[in-house]
Structure formats: C-alpha cells, structure tokens
C-alpha cells in the first residue's frame, strides 16, 4: 500500500522546538493565550504545553510578577525565520523594545530554548538559549514537559539542570492556562 502525504507535511524537515513565554504586564493570561494562538498559526503545530507558573522577575526589580510557561512546537520554519516570527508576535502583542541592555517588565517575551538538538550561534540568535540552565522560571515548566531531554551542550537532562540550578527566585505552579471566556 502506498501513502501520499500532503505537501504541508514534510516530515523530513520537521523539527521539535521548545519556546518559553513570559509576561508581567496587562492581562497576563490573555497575553499567553494570544501568543500561543500566533505561534500555532505562524510557527508550527503546538504539541505540548506546560502549566502556568507565577514567578519573580529575574535580573531586575519589579512589583509585577510574571506568568511563565513553555510550549513544544513541531515546525518546518528555520531558526532564523522563527526568531523573526517570535519578534513579530511580541510586537503584535504590544511589546516595545528599549535600546537598553538591561531587563524590564514586558507584555510578552518569547524565547527559543531548543530547536531539536541543534547548536546555533549567530549574532542575533543563540540556541540553546544561553541562560536557560540558570533560570528556575524556565527550568520548572520545561521539566514538566521534557524532563529527560538532554541539553546538547551541557549534556545534562532538564531534570538534572533543575536540580543543579542555584536560582533562588520564587516559582509557583498555578495550573493550566485558562481559556478566554
């Protein structure tokens, strides 16, 4: 028996990608929902979602706590196109990037954590994300959906990275993302 796959399903080019989402301004739940919708439309098929975690800001002071989560996406989009699409989604949701080099509160932040087991170092793109192993707010939700995934550079599982993480920031799981009413 012979199967013919539709052109849109080129399984040889598909990559499993993990993306982190964070927001601490506005309607945080709605910001996450909208980001997920845009990712599903423009980047690829979402195959897994972590729960939502409330966290302290990392690297700066703010009274506004973050909601963070990670999503697993199957995509044909190249990493270079994906980062451009992530920046476009951030812009559509109202994020403005200041010229400063420090961290600040934001409507949405979208980071590519992994692109399969690829290692990419370019001027505007580094994969795996260079700080993910230092951030409890990334590791907790990541460990929920991919505890046995091995970091291609550090050669440790996500579970092992979480155990070794010395980040003291508060991270509390809130549960699943709540659909809009």
ChimeraX attribute file (.defattr): number of C-alpha atoms within 10 A of each C-alpha:
attribute: neighborCount
match mode: 1-to-1
recipient: residues
	/A:1	2
	/A:2	4
	/A:3	5
	/A:4	5
	/A:5	9
	/A:6	7
	/A:7	7
	/A:8	7
	/A:9	11
	/A:10	11
	/A:11	12
	/A:12	7
	/A:13	11
	/A:14	16
	/A:15	20
	/A:16	17
	/A:17	25
	/A:18	23
	/A:19	21
	/A:20	23
	/A:21	21
	/A:22	28
	/A:23	27
	/A:24	25
	/A:25	16
	/A:26	12
	/A:27	10
	/A:28	19
	/A:29	17
	/A:30	15
	/A:31	23
	/A:32	25
	/A:33	15
	/A:34	17
	/A:35	21
	/A:36	19
	/A:37	14
	/A:38	19
	/A:39	21
	/A:40	16
	/A:41	11
	/A:42	15
	/A:43	22
	/A:44	20
	/A:45	15
	/A:46	19
	/A:47	12
	/A:48	14
	/A:49	20
	/A:50	22
	/A:51	21
	/A:52	23
	/A:53	24
	/A:54	20
	/A:55	22
	/A:56	21
	/A:57	22
	/A:58	18
	/A:59	11
	/A:60	10
	/A:61	11
	/A:62	13
	/A:63	9
	/A:64	15
	/A:65	17
	/A:66	26
	/A:67	28
	/A:68	28
	/A:69	27
	/A:70	31
	/A:71	22
	/A:72	23
	/A:73	22
	/A:74	21
	/A:75	23
	/A:76	20
	/A:77	17
	/A:78	13
	/A:79	20
	/A:80	12
	/A:81	10
	/A:82	20
	/A:83	18
	/A:84	12
	/A:85	18
	/A:86	21
	/A:87	17
	/A:88	14
	/A:89	22
	/A:90	21
	/A:91	15
	/A:92	14
	/A:93	17
	/A:94	13
	/A:95	18
	/A:96	12
	/A:97	12
	/A:98	9
	/A:99	6
	/A:100	7
	/A:101	7
	/A:102	8
	/A:103	12
	/A:104	15
	/A:105	19
	/A:106	19
	/A:107	20
	/A:108	28
	/A:109	22
	/A:110	20
	/A:111	19
	/A:112	22
	/A:113	23
	/A:114	24
	/A:115	23
	/A:116	17
	/A:117	16
	/A:118	15
	/A:119	14
	/A:120	15
	/A:121	12
	/A:122	8
	/A:123	6
	/A:124	8
	/A:125	15
	/A:126	15
	/A:127	20
	/A:128	24
	/A:129	18
	/A:130	12
	/A:131	9
	/A:132	21
	/A:133	22
	/A:134	15
	/A:135	18
	/A:136	22
	/A:137	29
	/A:138	24
	/A:139	24
	/A:140	24
	/A:141	23
	/A:142	27
	/A:143	19
	/A:144	16
	/A:145	18
	/A:146	18
	/A:147	17
	/A:148	13
	/A:149	17
	/A:150	16
	/A:151	20
	/A:152	15
	/A:153	12
	/A:154	10
	/A:155	11
	/A:156	15
	/A:157	17
	/A:158	23
	/A:159	19
	/A:160	18
	/A:161	23
	/A:162	22
	/A:163	11
	/A:164	11
	/A:165	15
	/A:166	12
	/A:167	13
	/A:168	10
	/A:169	14
	/A:170	14
	/A:171	18
	/A:172	15
	/A:173	17
	/A:174	11
	/A:175	11
	/A:176	12
	/A:177	17
	/A:178	12
	/A:179	8
	/A:180	8
	/A:181	3
